[in-house]
Structures are given as C-alpha cells and as structure tokens.
Amino acid sequence: MPSEPGFLFITCQLGAEAAVKHEIARDWPALRFAYSRPGFLTFKLPPGHKLADDFELGSAFARAYGFSLGPAAASSPAERADLAWRLAAELPIERLHAWSRDTAPAGSRGYDPGPNAAAAEARDVLLAARATTPVGGKSAGARFRAEPVAAPGELVLDCVLLEPQQWWIGYHRATGLTSRYAGGFLPIEAPPHAVSRAYAKMAEALAWSGLPVRPAQRIVEIGAAPGGAAQALLDAGLVVTGIDPAEIHPHVMANSRFTHVRKRGAEVRRREFRGFRWLTADLNVAPQYTLDTVEAIVTHPEVDIRGLLLTLKLPEWELAEELPAYLARIQSWGYGTVRARQLAHNRQEVCVAATRSVRTAAARGQRARRAAKPSGPTIKKRASKAKRG
C-alpha cells in the first residue's frame, strides 16, 4: 500500500456542504477543511492518523467518501485517465467507480443525481487506459474486475467528475451496501407505472435500510398522497394502509392490498395502529411535528411497531445540526438501532430507519397483547365498513 494518505474526499447533495462540515467538526475534530466545490469537499487528515481504508465516517449527509489522491486535470479524457492511474500507482486496485458530482438540487426541474453518460464515458476511458498505463500493485492485477459493483472488502479506485476537464481521484475499501456502488448511488429507478417520484424514494429507503419486511406484512404510511411510496410498498408485497386527508391516485386505490384512511395521522386514535408491524411517515412539516405524531403512536401500550422509515424535512439547513437529537429521541422510544442518511432521491430532507431488536419487539408485543381490549372498530374494520357503505 502507498504511504499514509493525507486527505479525505466527500461527495454530497448540492446544498448539504455546510451540514457535512458541521458533522465533521463535531465527530472528527482533528480533520481540517481543505477544499470544496458544490457537492464535493476535502479534509486534511492529521499526521499519524492510522485511519484504516475501511473506516466508517458516520455521516448522514456524506453520500460517498474515501481517501483523496488529488486532481487529474488535462484537456483530454485519455490524459486524465493516464494521470488517474499514475496517482494510484502503488494501490492494488480491484474495482473502479466513476460518477459526477451533483449539478442541481435533487428533484429540481426533474433532476435526480445518479449515473449519467459522462460518468460512463469516463469509466470506459479509465478501463482502456489501465491496460497501457504502468500500474503499481501488479500483484493484485489478476484480481481486478471491470464490472462496476464492488464486492465487500475490495479496494476501489474513485473518480469524481468535478469539472469539464478535471477529475478528482481517490480510493476506498468497499464495506457496507452503498460503498459498493459508484458514488453511493443504489440502482433504483421508478417504473413507468409510478404515480410520483416518491416511488423511487421509498424503494431506495427500503434497499438502504435493510428493514426485514416480508410480503403480506402490514405497514401503515402517514402522509400517503398521492401514492407513489405506497406503490413501492405494494410492489414489495406488503399490505398497506395509507393515512392522508388528500386523494390517492386511482391506480393505487385499485390495489386490493391498499386501504385509504382520509385523516391526518394525529386524528387517528392511537390504539387503531395495533396490528401493524411497520410504520413509515413522510409529512411536509418540520421534524418536530413528524416526531410528535410518530411518538404518540409507537409509545401507545397497545401498539407494537417493530420498525420505522421516517422522512425528516429540513426546511432550513440549520435543522441538520439537530439530527443527533432527533435520532436520540427516536432511540428513547425503544428502537435500539437508529440510522440516518440523505438518500440520492431525498430533497432537503433525510431518511431515518429505526428497528427494535427481536427480543425487545417480542417483549413489547406481549405487553401490547395484554393491554389490547375490544374497544371499537380498528382502522381495517372501519375502512371495510366504509367500502360496504
């Protein structure tokens, strides 16, 4: 391996740079901000840091990160590719990732960050150049794979398309799910039948979170209109109850596994949430209001929600600084595992995934069953009566 790297690079959503800086200052005070472009930052590492190449940054707003090798600036892609491999000359690279930094906020005029033609072209040029450029770490040459998805444990060369004639080169060790894909972009795409971009957001949330949802399990969605997220849940085989006073798209309403409750989440009696295993919420309100609504549900003695997928809106970026407090509050409800990430399909918001351990969920389930008493129709019964009427 090469000498001790001196810098880290981070890519993020356009606009989230200050949030990343705040996280680094809070959690990695020894790091010093060095350089940035919209959606891209570097930080200087302290001498003698001994940071392993599979380290966990622990940032909710960093979409991808790794050790920085520096810029590869030249007029032609072939020259940039040659420079890139020379920067990585001592590294036993096993995979290659190339992606473009964000050029607009997510969802702005239909823009969604992710793979594009420019990144694909850069990757092709890099692959071609590797055959002719002297590359160190030749002992690992036989292990190099051209396919873009890295296997856990592989060393990945990172190429960020920063400017028209400048790439930024780095590397990381693939560990978790998102680190196996270029730029941290999971291969999520909304199908033609999706009624809104919320489909892709929910599909990405399910993939990233790894929630152990199973077909035929019941999930309640607070803030369901117009139904894009519900479609993704239905396509995953779940039985979905959507709570929203607004209308749901007819394509979603036609699904026999979907029930619409035309109320706000706060208007539904808490005990009517018993029987649901999962809960998701995406409300166009400040995080405090979303958390107030969810807390009143999941802490009710007759309710046993095993896992949560919550979207916390950040109408002002300053609210990003409160994220640790939000996560601690969710953990206080009995959810031992709580994680947050600004997904590629998120706008100015973050996705939070929370789960209870099997033991905690079982104990709470027993308490919920003891507390449950026949006390009027549940959501499911009430909706059935409405359909018959």
N, C-alpha and C positions, 0 to 999 in steps of 0.2 A: 504494500500500500504506500501511497505518497506520504510526504511529510505532513505534519499536523495542519489541517485546514484552518484558515484564519477568519472566514466569513460564513454566514448563513444567508440563504436567499429564501424569500417567502412570496407566494402569489396569493392574491385575494380578490374579492369582488371590488369593482370600481366603487370608491366611496368608503370602503371599510379600512383604509390605510391607518387612520387615527385609532380605530378600535384595535388593530393589530399592535400598533406601537404601545398602546396602553396595556395590553395583555403582556407584552414582552417586558415592559418596565416593571410590571407587578410581579410576574412569575420568574423572570430571568434578568434580575437587576444587573448582573455582570456584563450583559450584552450592551453594545453601544450602536445606536442607529448610524448607518453609513450612507445609504443612497436609496433613492426611490424614484419611481415613475408611477403613474396611475395604475393601481393593481399589482405593483411589484415593489418589494423592499429588500434591502440587505442590512445585515447587522454584523458588527465586528465581534469576534469571539475573544475572550481574554486569553493571554498566553498560558500554556499548560493546562488547557481546559479538560483534556482527556474525554471528550464527548464521543461516544460510540456512534457509528454511522446508522444505527437502527434506533436512535433516541426518539422519544415521544415529546413533541413540542407542547402538546396540551392546549393548543389554541383553538377556540371555536371559530375564529374568523380567518385563519390561515387555511386556504384550500389545498395548497401543496407547499412543501418546503424541503430543504436539503442543504448540503454544503456547497458553497459557491466556489467556482473555479475562475470566474471572470467573464468578460465580454469577448465575443468573437465578431468583430466588426470588419466588413470588407464589402466591396461593391458587388461581388457575385456570390450566389449561394454556394458554389463549389469552393471558393476561397474561404467562406465562413465555415464550411464543413471541415476543411483541412485544419483550420485554426482550432475548431472544437475538439477534434481528435488529438491534436497536439497538447491541448490543455489537459486532456485526460490520459496522457501518455503512460502514466505509472499505474493506472487503475485497471483491475481485472473486470472490465465491464461485461455484464451478461445480458442486459436488455437496453433498449433505447426508448425514451419518451420525448416527444416534441409537442408543444402546444403554444398557442398565442395568449398573451395577456389580454384581459378584458378590454374592450374598446368602448363599451357603453354600460350603463347600469342594467342589471338583469331585468328583462321584461320591458325595457324601454323601446317603444316602437317595434315590438316583436322580437327584439334581440335577446337571445339566450346564449350565455357563454358555453363553450364546449368545442369539440373537434371541428376543424374547418379545413378548407382546401389548402391554405397557406401552410398550415402545420403538417399536413400530409405530404406536401411537396418538399418541405424542409427535411422531413424524416427520410424520404426517398433519397435525397441528395446525401444525407449523412450515411445512410446504409451503403450507397455506392462509394463514398469516399473512404469508408472504413477498409475497403479491400485494397486501397492503394496507399493509404497513409500509415507510416510506421506507428504501431500502437503498442505501448508497453503492456505489461501484464499478459504477455502472449501465452503464459501457462493456462490462462482461462479462455483462450481463444476458441477452443473446441466447445466451450460451454455457451458461447454467445448465441442468442436466438433472435431471429428477425421479427417474430411475432411481437406485437406491442404490449400485450398483457403480461406483466411480470408474475413470476411465482414467488411465494413467500420466501424471503431470505436472499433473493437475487440482488446484485448490485446494478443499479440503473443509472445510465447517463441521462441527465435532464437538459433539454434545450428549450428555452423560453424565447419565443419570437417577441422581442422587445420593441424594436423599431424596424422600418423597412430594410435597413442594411445592417442591423445589429441583432445578434442572438446573445442570450446570456446562458452560460454553461455551468452546470452543477452536477451533483450526484446524490443519491440516497439509497438506502437499503430498504427494499420492499418488506413491509411488515403487515399492517392492517389492510383492510379491503381497499380503501381509497388510494393508498400508496402504490397499489398495483396497477393503477390506470394513469395515463398521461394527464398531468395537471390536476389529478384528483377527481376527474370527471367520470362518473359511473355511466355505463352505456344505457342511458334512459332516454326514451323517445315516446312522445304521446302518439297513440294510434289515430287513424283517421276518424274514428267514431267518438273521440274525446270531445266533450262539450265545453271544456275550458282548459287553460294551461295548468290548473290545479291538479289535473290527472298526473302530469309528469312530476309535479312537486311531491305528490303523495307516493308515487311509485319510487321516486328517489329516496324518500324518507323511509319507506319500508325496507329498501335494499340496504341503505346505510345503517339503520338502527339494528337490523338483525332481529327484530322482535319475532318471537316464535309463534306467529299467527298461523292458524290452520284453517283449511276450508270448513265451512259450517259453523265456525265460532261466531259469537255475536259481538259486534262493535258498535258503539254509538259515536256519532260525529256531531259536534256542536259547531254550528256555522257551516251548514252543508251546501247552501245555494251557491251557484246554480247546479252543482252536482258532479263536477269534474273529479274531485277527490273521491267521492262515493263510487264513481265508475271504477277507479283503480282498485278500491277495496272489494268491489263486487267481482272484478276480474280476477282477484286473488282468491275468490271462492267464499268470502265472508258474508255473513248475514248482517246487513247494515240498517241502522236506524238513524236518519238524518234529522237533526233538530235545527230549524231555521224558520222564521216567520215569512221569508221570501219564497218565491216559487222555485220549484226544482224542474230541471229540463224534462220534457216528456219521455225521452229515451231512458232516463234513469228511473222515472216513475213506473215505467212499463216492466221493470225487472221485479219478479216475484219475491226476490230476497231483499227488497228495499221497502222501508216504511218511512213515511214523512210525517213528522210532528211539527205543525206550524206554530211553534212557540220559540221564544228565546230560551237559552239554556237556564237562565236564572228563574224562569217562570215554571219550570217542570219540577214537580215535587221530588225531593231527593230520593225517597225510597223507591221511586219508579225506575231508578237506574240499576236496581238489583237484577241479576241475571246476565249482565254484560261483563265480558272478560276484558275488553279493551275499550279505550276512550281516546278520541282524537278531537282537537279543537283548533280552529283557525278563525279567530274573530278579529275584525278590523277595529280593534281598540288597543289601548295601552296595555303593557304586560300585566300591570297590577290588576286590572279588571279581569283579564283572562284567568289569572291565578286565583282570584277571589271566587270566580264561578266554578272552576275545577275543584278547588279545595273543599267547597261546600258539598260537592258530590262525593268525592273519593274518601272523605273522612266520616261520612254518614255510617252509623253502625250496621245498617242493613245492606250496604253496598260493598262489593268485593271486586274492584277493578285491578287486574294484575299489571297492566302496562299502559303507558300513556305516550302519545305522539302529539306534542303541542307546538304550535307556531306562535312565537312571541314577536309581535310587531315592534319596531323601533322607530317611531315617528320622528324622534330626534336621535342622532347618533350618540349623544351623551348617555342615553339609556344603556348603551352597550357596557358601560362601566358598572352597571348594576347587575350584570348577568350572574356573577358568583352568588349574589344574594338571592336571586331568583332560583337558582339551582339548589341552594341550601334550603330554601323554603319548601321546594318540592320533595327534597330528601326527608324533611321533617314529617311528611305525611306517611312515611313508612316505605318509601321507594329507595332501596339501598344503592341501586345503580342508576345514576343520572348523568346524561351526556348531552352536549350541545354542539351543533355545527351549522354554519351558514352554508346551506346546500347551494349547488350551482343554479337550481331553479328557484331559490329564495330570492325575494327582493330585499328591501331594507328590513330584514327580519332574521330570526334564527329558528332552527328546528331543535326541539328538546325531546329526547327519548328517555323514558324512565320505566324501570321494572322492579317488581318485588321479587325476592328470592322465592324458590319453591316452598321452602319451609314457612316463610312469612306469609305467603299467599295462602297456604293451607290453613294456618292458624287463624288468619283473618276470615277465611271462608267459613270456618266453623263458627266463629263469633257472629258472622253475618247471618248464617242459617238459624242460630239460636235467637237472634234479635228480630228476624223477619216474622211478621204476623199478618194474617189476611186483613188488609185494611183498604179495600177499594181496588179498582182496576189498575193494572200496570200500563205502561206505555203500549206494550204489544196488544193487550186486550182492548185498550181504549181505541187504538188505531183500527183494530178489526171491526169494532162496533161502528166506527165512522164509515168504513168501506161498505158494510152491510146497509147502513142507513142511506 
